[in-house]
């Protein structure tokens, strides 16, 4: 992680469970990450070493937005029945019980999504499977400030 990073305490929150394919009301026949994986790989990002689901982390009272992510893939047509979407990824790190894990911020651009929106205080991370991680757990998320803007809710930027 670059020296221009921020460490935030976050809380693991339940998500829509469509990325992992475990959501009961998902319109997709598989997890979205499993379906998107070959498209991302063809574009230069192999996520196959990660668990194919996201960890939803509340960084409230902060919000975030990508400003110069390492990867941005525009108009990826990953499902035949839905419009193309734009995705950004930024390297990140998670610290859980003093163990550090490499991860990626997974950011499906809301302006191209059909549903399953997150609020601006939820960071979705893809990472290796982390043992004994549960909803409500606290962890540290490290974000690269050259790629991700972090702002206190209602604040000016960091």
C-alpha positions as CSV (number, residue, x, y, z in Angstrom):
1,X,0.0,0.0,0.0
2,X,1.4,3.4,-0.9
3,X,2.4,5.8,1.9
4,X,-0.5,8.1,0.9
5,X,-3.1,5.9,2.5
6,X,-5.7,6.3,5.2
7,X,-6.7,3.6,7.8
8,X,-10.3,3.6,8.8
9,X,-12.2,1.5,11.3
10,X,-15.1,-0.1,9.6
11,X,-17.9,-2.4,10.6
12,X,-18.9,-5.4,8.4
13,X,-22.5,-5.0,7.2
14,X,-24.9,-7.3,5.4
15,X,-25.1,-6.6,1.6
16,X,-27.5,-7.6,-1.1
17,X,-25.7,-11.0,-1.5
18,X,-25.8,-10.8,-5.3
19,X,-22.0,-10.7,-5.7
20,X,-21.7,-14.0,-4.0
21,X,-24.8,-15.5,-5.5
22,X,-26.4,-16.1,-2.1
23,X,-29.1,-13.5,-2.3
24,X,-32.6,-14.9,-2.4
25,X,-34.0,-12.2,-4.6
26,X,-31.1,-11.9,-7.0
27,X,-32.0,-11.6,-10.7
28,X,-28.8,-13.4,-11.7
29,X,-28.4,-17.2,-12.1
30,X,-25.0,-17.1,-10.4
31,X,-23.0,-14.7,-8.2
32,X,-22.2,-11.5,-10.2
33,X,-18.5,-11.7,-9.4
34,X,-18.3,-15.3,-10.8
35,X,-20.1,-14.1,-13.9
36,X,-17.9,-11.0,-14.2
37,X,-14.6,-12.7,-13.6
38,X,-13.8,-13.7,-17.2
39,X,-14.6,-10.2,-18.5
40,X,-12.4,-8.6,-15.9
41,X,-9.6,-11.1,-16.7
42,X,-9.8,-10.4,-20.4
43,X,-9.5,-6.6,-19.5
44,X,-6.3,-7.3,-17.4
45,X,-7.5,-7.9,-13.9
46,X,-7.7,-11.5,-12.6
47,X,-9.8,-11.7,-9.4
48,X,-9.8,-15.5,-9.3
49,X,-7.6,-15.6,-6.2
50,X,-10.2,-13.8,-4.2
51,X,-13.4,-15.0,-2.6
52,X,-16.1,-14.3,-5.2
53,X,-18.3,-12.2,-2.9
54,X,-17.8,-8.8,-1.4
55,X,-17.2,-7.6,2.2
56,X,-19.5,-4.6,2.8
57,X,-17.7,-2.3,5.2
58,X,-19.4,0.8,6.8
59,X,-16.8,3.5,7.1
60,X,-19.4,6.0,8.6
61,X,-19.2,8.8,9.4
62,X,-17.0,8.9,6.3
63,X,-18.0,8.5,2.7
64,X,-15.8,7.7,-0.3
65,X,-15.6,7.9,-4.1
66,X,-13.0,6.7,-6.6
67,X,-11.0,9.5,-8.1
68,X,-8.2,7.8,-9.9
69,X,-8.6,4.0,-9.4
70,X,-6.0,1.6,-10.7
71,X,-8.5,-0.1,-12.9
72,X,-11.6,1.2,-14.6
73,X,-13.5,-0.9,-17.1
74,X,-16.2,1.0,-19.0
75,X,-19.3,-0.4,-20.4
76,X,-18.7,-4.1,-19.6
77,X,-21.5,-6.2,-21.1
78,X,-21.2,-9.1,-18.6
79,X,-24.8,-10.3,-18.8
80,X,-26.9,-10.7,-22.0
81,X,-30.1,-9.5,-20.4
82,X,-28.9,-6.4,-18.7
83,X,-27.2,-3.2,-19.8
84,X,-23.4,-2.8,-19.7
85,X,-21.9,-1.5,-16.5
86,X,-18.7,0.4,-15.6
87,X,-16.5,-0.9,-12.8
88,X,-13.5,0.5,-10.9
89,X,-11.1,-1.3,-8.7
90,X,-8.5,0.1,-6.3
91,X,-6.0,-1.9,-4.2
92,X,-6.8,-1.9,-0.5
93,X,-5.8,-3.7,2.7
94,X,-7.9,-5.2,5.4
95,X,-6.7,-5.8,9.0
96,X,-8.7,-8.4,10.8
97,X,-7.5,-9.6,14.3
98,X,-4.0,-8.3,13.5
99,X,-3.8,-10.2,10.2
100,X,-3.4,-8.1,7.0
101,X,-5.1,-9.1,3.8
102,X,-4.7,-7.7,0.3
103,X,-8.0,-6.7,-1.3
104,X,-9.6,-4.5,-4.0
105,X,-12.2,-1.9,-3.6
106,X,-15.0,-3.1,-6.0
107,X,-17.0,-0.2,-7.3
108,X,-19.7,-0.8,-9.8
109,X,-20.5,2.7,-10.9
110,X,-24.0,3.6,-9.7
111,X,-24.9,5.5,-12.8
112,X,-24.6,2.3,-14.9
113,X,-26.2,-0.1,-12.4
114,X,-29.7,-1.5,-12.6
115,X,-30.2,-2.0,-8.8
116,X,-28.6,-3.2,-5.6
117,X,-27.2,0.2,-4.7
118,X,-24.9,0.9,-1.7
119,X,-24.8,4.1,0.3
120,X,-21.7,6.2,0.0
121,X,-20.5,5.1,3.4
122,X,-20.2,1.4,2.4
123,X,-17.0,0.2,0.8
124,X,-17.3,-3.1,-1.0
125,X,-14.0,-5.1,-0.9
126,X,-13.1,-8.3,-2.6
127,X,-10.5,-10.2,-0.7
128,X,-9.4,-13.8,0.1
129,X,-11.8,-15.7,2.3
130,X,-11.3,-14.4,5.8
131,X,-11.9,-17.0,8.5
132,X,-14.5,-16.2,11.2
133,X,-15.5,-12.8,9.8
134,X,-19.1,-11.9,10.7
135,X,-21.6,-9.1,10.4
136,X,-20.9,-6.5,13.0
137,X,-17.2,-7.2,13.3
138,X,-14.8,-4.3,13.4
139,X,-11.8,-4.2,11.2
140,X,-9.4,-1.7,9.7
141,X,-9.6,-0.9,6.0
142,X,-6.6,0.9,4.3
143,X,-7.4,2.9,1.2
144,X,-5.0,4.7,-1.2
145,X,-5.8,8.4,-1.1
146,X,-4.3,8.8,-4.6
147,X,-7.1,6.6,-5.9
148,X,-10.0,7.0,-3.4
149,X,-11.3,10.2,-1.9
150,X,-12.5,9.9,1.7
151,X,-14.6,12.6,3.2
152,X,-16.3,13.0,6.6
153,X,-20.0,13.0,5.8
154,X,-20.9,16.6,5.1
155,X,-17.1,17.5,5.1
156,X,-14.8,18.8,2.4
157,X,-12.4,16.0,1.6
158,X,-9.3,14.2,2.8
